[in-house]
C-alpha cells in the first residue's frame, strides 16, 4: 500500500516522500487508518516492522489539524502538549524524537509554525529540558521518571494531552516503571486516544489494556514478510569457559565489523570488552552504569564503525536502531524469554538480513528450551570446530531422583526464571541425593 493512500495533510505526504518512504509495511497499513479514525488500539508487531512511523504520522496529523483550527478561529497559536509518547529507555526516546523531527523539518518553511517535538529523559541535567519547554511543546517523547520530574517542577502540564502512545508497553509495565506509569496516567485527561505498541504480549499489558483502553482495535503481526526482520537464528552448544574464544572465532570467521553482544551484567560487559580488546578486537562496554554522555558517545561511535563490538546488557535490547548491523550474539541468555525477541530484533532492520547467535551452555540448555517453547521455535543445535561440548551430567536411569531434585540439591533452578524451589524442597532433594552413593555431586 502507498502512503499517498492515507487521508493525511498535503505537507505530511510531501514529508514522507522527501524522506524516501513510498510503500507501507504491514503494521503501517493497518495502524495508520485506525489511529486516524480516533479509536484506541493495541499493536503487536516484531521489532523493526515500522511501528514508529505508524503512530508518528497520525499524531502529527492531529497536531496539524489543531494548529489549523486555531488559525481559522483567529486564536493566538499556543503549544499545549497534544501528544505524549512514553518509552522505557533514553535511547528509544531520542530515536523516536528523531523520526518526528525529520518529518517536521520538511513540513513548512516557517519553522515557528511546524510542530515542536521534544525528547525528555533522565541521565542529563534537568535545567536545559526545562528551558526547552518554555513556550510549550506539541509532542513529547519521554521516559516516565523524567516526565514526572518536569511536571513536579511545573515545567510541563499534561491536561491537554489528546493522544497517548505507550511504546514497548510490556517493558513499561515492569516493576521498575509501573509506579511511575500509574502516576503519569493519573495526570492525563480521561477522554483521550490511547495506543499500546509492543513486540510481545504479557499479562501486565493485558491488564493495562483492560483498564486504559475503550473497545480497542487490535493489530497482531506475528509472521515475517518482506518488510519484517529476516533473521537467521543459530543455537550453538558451547562450554561456559569457551564462550570468549568462540566469540572471537565467530567474529573473525564471518568478518563481522559490527557485532552487538548481550551479557547478563555490567561487570560482564566490562570484563568481556577488556578481554576482547586485549586480543586486538575493538570492543567497548555499554550499560546503565555509564553516564548519559558516555552512553550517547559510545553508541554513536559504534554506529560510525569506530568500535567493532558493543558489549551490552539488556539496556540495548530496545530502542537501538543500527542500520546494517549484521549480527547479534547472546553471550548470556536473556533472563526473560520475552527479551529474546527484542535482543535479536536489533539486527535485520529496514529490510536487511542478519544473524542472531545464542550460546547454549550445559547450565542454560533448559532455559533456552523454555525460550524456544515461548516463541514456538525449534532450532538445530550446532557445535563449533575446535570447541568440544560437554553435555550436562544426567542422573543414572535407575535412580528415582528427578532432574529438579538434582538441581535443587545443587542450589540452583536450572536458570529458568520463576522456577526457584523453597529451602524445604532443596533440603529434601539434598537428603535424597545423599542417600544415593553412585551419583557424583555437582
C-alpha positions in Angstrom: 0.0 0.0 0.0 1.2 3.5 -0.7 1.5 6.3 1.9 -0.4 8.6 -0.5 -3.5 6.5 0.1 -3.9 7.8 3.6 -6.0 10.8 4.5 -3.1 12.9 5.6 -2.3 16.6 5.2 -0.6 17.6 2.0 2.5 18.7 3.9 2.7 15.3 5.6 2.5 13.5 2.3 5.4 15.6 1.0 7.4 15.0 4.1 7.0 11.2 3.8 8.0 11.3 0.2 11.0 13.6 0.9 12.3 11.0 3.4 12.1 8.3 0.8 9.1 6.4 2.1 6.7 5.1 -0.6 5.3 1.7 0.3 3.9 0.9 3.8 4.8 -2.0 6.0 2.0 -4.3 7.3 1.9 -2.6 10.6 1.7 0.9 9.0 -1.0 -0.3 6.6 -3.2 -1.4 9.5 -2.4 1.0 12.3 -2.4 4.4 10.5 -6.1 4.4 9.3 -7.2 3.1 12.7 -5.4 5.9 14.6 -6.7 8.5 12.2 -10.2 7.3 12.9 -9.7 8.1 16.6 -10.2 4.6 18.1 -8.0 3.1 20.9 -5.8 0.2 20.0 -3.1 -2.4 20.6 -0.4 -3.2 18.0 1.7 -6.3 18.5 4.4 -6.4 15.9 8.0 -7.6 15.6 10.8 -5.1 16.2 12.0 -3.4 13.0 8.5 -3.6 11.4 7.9 0.2 11.2 5.9 0.8 14.3 7.3 4.3 14.9 6.2 5.8 11.6 2.8 4.1 12.1 2.0 6.3 15.1 4.1 9.3 14.1 2.0 10.2 11.1 -1.4 10.1 12.9 -0.1 12.1 15.8 1.4 14.8 13.6 -1.9 14.9 11.6 -3.8 15.6 14.8 -1.4 18.4 15.8 -1.5 20.0 12.3 -5.3 20.0 12.5 -5.2 21.6 15.9 -3.0 24.4 14.6 -5.2 24.9 11.6 -8.3 25.2 13.8 -6.5 27.8 15.9 -5.8 29.8 12.8 -9.3 29.5 11.5 -10.7 30.9 14.8 -8.1 33.6 14.8 -6.8 32.3 18.1 -3.3 33.1 19.3 -1.2 30.0 18.5 -0.1 28.1 21.6 1.9 24.9 22.1 0.0 22.8 24.6 1.1 19.2 24.6 -1.3 17.4 22.4 0.5 14.0 22.1 2.6 12.1 24.6 4.7 9.0 23.8 6.0 7.1 26.8 9.0 4.9 26.4 11.2 2.8 28.8 14.7 4.0 27.7 16.6 7.2 27.0 17.9 5.8 23.7 14.4 5.0 22.5 13.1 8.4 23.4 15.9 10.1 21.4 15.4 7.8 18.5 11.6 8.3 18.2 12.0 12.1 18.5 14.5 12.0 15.6 11.8 10.4 13.4 9.3 13.1 14.4 11.9 15.9 13.9 12.9 14.6 10.4 9.2 14.7 9.4 8.7 18.2 10.9 11.7 19.7 9.3 10.1 19.2 5.9 6.6 20.4 6.8 6.9 24.1 6.5 9.4 26.8 5.6 8.3 28.7 8.7 9.8 26.7 11.5 7.8 28.6 14.0 4.6 27.0 12.5 5.9 23.5 12.5 5.0 21.2 15.4 7.5 21.3 18.2 8.8 17.9 19.4 10.9 17.3 22.5 12.7 14.2 23.8 12.7 14.2 27.6 14.8 11.6 29.6 17.0 11.3 32.6 20.7 11.0 33.0 21.2 14.6 31.9 20.6 17.9 33.6 17.0 18.9 34.2 17.5 22.7 33.5 18.1 22.5 29.8 14.9 20.5 29.3 13.0 23.0 31.4 14.3 25.8 29.2 13.4 23.9 26.1 9.8 23.5 27.4 9.4 27.3 27.7 6.7 28.2 25.2 5.4 24.6 25.3 5.8 21.6 23.1 3.2 19.9 20.8 4.6 16.4 21.0 6.6 15.0 23.9 8.6 11.7 23.8 9.6 10.9 27.4 10.6 8.3 29.9 8.2 8.2 32.9 10.6 9.3 35.6 11.9 12.4 33.8 8.4 13.4 32.7 7.3 13.4 36.4 10.3 15.4 37.4 9.3 18.1 34.9 5.7 18.0 35.9 6.7 18.3 39.6 8.8 21.4 38.7 5.9 23.0 36.9 7.7 22.9 33.5 5.1 20.8 31.8 1.3 20.2 32.0 -0.5 17.2 30.8 -4.1 18.4 30.9 -4.4 18.9 27.2 -3.0 15.5 26.0 -5.4 14.1 23.4 -3.3 11.2 22.3 -1.2 8.8 24.3 1.2 6.2 22.9 2.9 3.6 25.1 5.8 2.2 23.1 7.4 -1.0 24.4 4.3 -1.3 26.6 5.4 -4.6 28.2 8.6 -3.0 29.5 6.7 0.0 30.8 4.8 -2.4 33.0 7.9 -3.9 34.6 8.2 -3.3 38.4 10.8 -0.6 37.8 8.3 1.6 35.8 4.8 0.6 37.0 4.5 3.1 39.9 5.7 5.9 37.7 3.4 4.9 34.9 0.5 4.8 37.2 1.3 8.4 38.4 1.6 9.6 34.8 -1.7 8.0 33.8 -3.5 9.7 36.7 -2.4 13.1 35.4 -3.9 12.6 31.9 -7.4 13.5 30.7 -9.8 10.6 30.9 -11.0 11.5 27.4 -8.1 10.7 25.1 -7.0 8.2 22.4 -4.6 5.6 23.7 -2.5 3.1 21.8 -0.2 0.4 23.1 2.7 -0.9 21.0 4.8 -3.9 21.8 6.6 -6.8 20.2 5.4 -9.2 23.0 2.2 -9.7 24.9 2.2 -10.2 28.7 -0.4 -10.4 31.4 0.6 -7.0 32.6 0.0 -5.4 29.2 -3.4 -7.2 29.1 -4.3 -5.7 32.4 -3.2 -2.2 31.2 -5.3 -2.6 28.1 -8.4 -3.5 30.1 -8.0 -0.5 32.4 -7.0 2.2 30.0 -8.4 1.4 26.5 -12.0 1.7 25.3 -13.1 -1.0 22.8 -9.6 -1.2 21.4 -8.8 -2.2 17.8 -6.2 -4.9 17.7 -3.4 -5.3 15.2 -1.3 -8.5 15.5 1.5 -9.3 13.2 3.5 -12.4 14.1 4.5 -13.6 10.6 7.6 -12.5 8.8 7.2 -10.8 5.4 9.5 -8.8 3.1 9.2 -5.7 5.4 9.9 -7.6 8.6 13.2 -9.0 10.0 15.0 -11.7 8.0 17.0 -13.2 10.9 19.0 -16.4 10.7 18.8 -17.8 14.3 21.6 -20.1 15.4 21.9 -22.0 18.7 25.5 -23.1 19.4 26.4 -25.6 22.1 29.4 -24.4 24.0 31.1 -24.9 27.3 30.9 -21.9 29.6 34.6 -21.3 29.7 34.9 -21.5 25.9 32.5 -18.7 25.0 35.0 -15.9 24.7 37.3 -17.8 22.4 34.3 -19.0 20.4 33.1 -15.4 20.1 36.4 -14.3 18.7 36.4 -17.2 16.2 32.9 -16.3 15.0 33.8 -12.6 14.6 36.9 -13.4 12.6 35.5 -16.3 10.5 32.4 -14.2 9.5 34.3 -11.0 9.0 31.8 -9.1 11.2 32.6 -5.4 11.5 29.7 -4.6 13.8 28.5 -7.0 16.4 26.1 -6.5 19.3 26.9 -8.9 22.2 24.5 -9.3 25.1 25.6 -10.2 28.5 23.9 -10.6 31.9 25.5 -7.8 33.9 27.5 -4.5 33.9 30.5 -6.4 35.2 30.3 -9.0 32.4 30.2 -6.2 29.9 33.3 -4.5 31.2 35.2 -7.8 31.7 34.4 -9.3 28.2 35.1 -6.0 26.5 38.5 -5.9 28.2 39.3 -9.5 27.2 38.4 -8.9 23.6 40.3 -5.6 23.4 43.5 -7.4 24.6 43.1 -9.8 21.7 43.0 -6.8 19.2 39.2 -6.9 18.8 38.0 -3.3 19.3 35.2 -3.8 21.8 33.6 -1.4 24.3 31.1 -1.9 27.1 27.6 -0.2 27.1 25.4 -0.4 30.2 23.3 1.5 32.6 26.3 2.3 34.9 27.7 4.8 32.3 26.7 8.4 32.3 24.2 9.5 29.6 27.1 11.3 27.9 29.2 8.2 27.8 26.3 6.1 26.5 25.5 8.6 23.7 29.1 8.8 22.7 29.8 5.1 22.6 26.6 4.3 20.7 27.4 7.0 18.2 31.0 5.7 17.8 29.7 2.1 17.3 27.2 3.3 14.7 30.1 5.1 12.9 32.2 2.0 12.9 34.8 3.1 15.4 34.1 0.0 17.5 33.7 -3.5 16.1 31.9 -4.9 19.1 29.4 -3.4 21.6 29.1 -5.5 24.7 25.8 -4.6 26.4 23.2 -5.6 28.9 19.5 -5.6 28.0 19.8 -1.8 28.0 20.4 -2.1 24.3 17.7 -4.7 23.6 15.2 -1.9 22.9 15.3 1.5 21.2 18.6 0.9 19.5 18.4 1.2 15.7 21.6 0.4 13.9 21.4 0.2 10.1 23.2 -2.8 8.5 24.0 -4.5 11.9 25.0 -7.9 10.6 25.0 -9.9 13.9 23.7 -10.2 17.4 25.2 -12.6 19.9 23.6 -13.8 23.1 26.8 -14.5 25.1 24.5 -14.8 28.1 20.9 -15.8 27.5 18.2 -13.2 28.5 16.6 -13.9 31.9 13.1 -13.3 30.5 12.1 -15.3 27.4 10.3 -12.2 26.1 13.6 -10.2 25.9 14.9 -12.7 23.4 12.7 -11.2 20.7 13.9 -7.7 21.5 17.5 -8.7 21.5 17.6 -10.4 18.2 15.4 -7.6 16.7 18.4 -5.3 16.7 19.7 -7.0 13.5 17.9 -7.3 10.2 16.3 -3.9 10.3 14.9 -1.8 7.4 14.6 -4.8 5.1 18.1 -6.1 5.7 19.1 -9.6 6.8 21.1 -10.6 9.8 22.1 -13.4 12.1 21.4 -14.0 15.8 23.6 -16.4 17.6 22.8 -17.8 21.1 25.5 -19.6 23.2 23.9 -22.6 24.9 25.9 -23.9 27.8 25.2 -27.1 29.8 23.7 -24.9 32.6 21.5 -22.8 30.3 20.2 -25.6 28.0 16.9 -25.9 29.9 16.3 -22.1 29.8 16.9 -21.9 26.1 14.4 -24.8 25.7 11.9 -22.6 27.5 12.7 -19.6 25.2 12.1 -21.9 22.2 8.8 -23.0 23.6 7.6 -19.5 24.3 8.4 -18.3 20.8 7.4 -21.6 19.0 10.9 -22.2 17.8 12.9 -25.4 17.2 16.5 -24.5 16.4 19.0 -27.2 15.4 22.0 -27.3 17.9 25.4 -26.6 16.4 28.9 -27.1 17.7 32.0 -25.2 16.5 35.1 -26.9 15.2 37.8 -26.9 17.9 35.3 -26.5 20.7 34.2 -29.9 22.0 31.0 -29.7 24.0 30.4 -31.4 27.3 26.7 -32.3 27.7 25.1 -31.7 31.1 25.5 -34.6 33.6 22.3 -36.6 33.8 21.2 -38.8 36.7 21.5 -42.6 36.0 18.4 -44.2 34.7 17.9 -46.4 37.8 17.8 -43.6 40.3 14.5 -42.1 41.5 15.9 -38.6 41.8 14.3 -36.3 39.3 16.2 -33.5 37.4 14.6 -30.8 39.6 15.7 -32.7 42.7 19.3 -32.8 41.4 19.2 -29.1 40.5 17.7 -28.2 43.9 20.3 -30.2 45.7 23.0 -28.2 43.9 21.3 -25.0 45.0 20.0 -23.8 41.6 16.9 -23.7 39.5 18.3 -24.5 36.0 18.5 -20.8 35.2 14.8 -20.7 34.4 13.0 -17.6 35.6 10.4 -18.3 38.2 11.5 -21.9 39.0 13.3 -21.5 42.3 12.4 -24.1 44.9 11.8 -23.5 48.6 14.5 -24.2 51.2 12.4 -27.2 52.4 12.3 -28.6 48.8 16.1 -28.1 48.4 16.7 -29.8 51.8 14.5 -32.8 50.8 16.3 -33.1 47.5 19.7 -32.9 49.1 18.7 -35.7 51.6 17.7 -37.9 48.7 20.9 -37.2 46.9 23.0 -38.0 49.9 21.4 -41.4 50.1 22.4 -42.3 46.6 26.1 -43.3 46.6 26.6 -43.6 42.8 25.7 -40.1 41.9 28.6 -37.6 41.9 27.9 -34.3 43.5 28.0 -31.3 41.1 
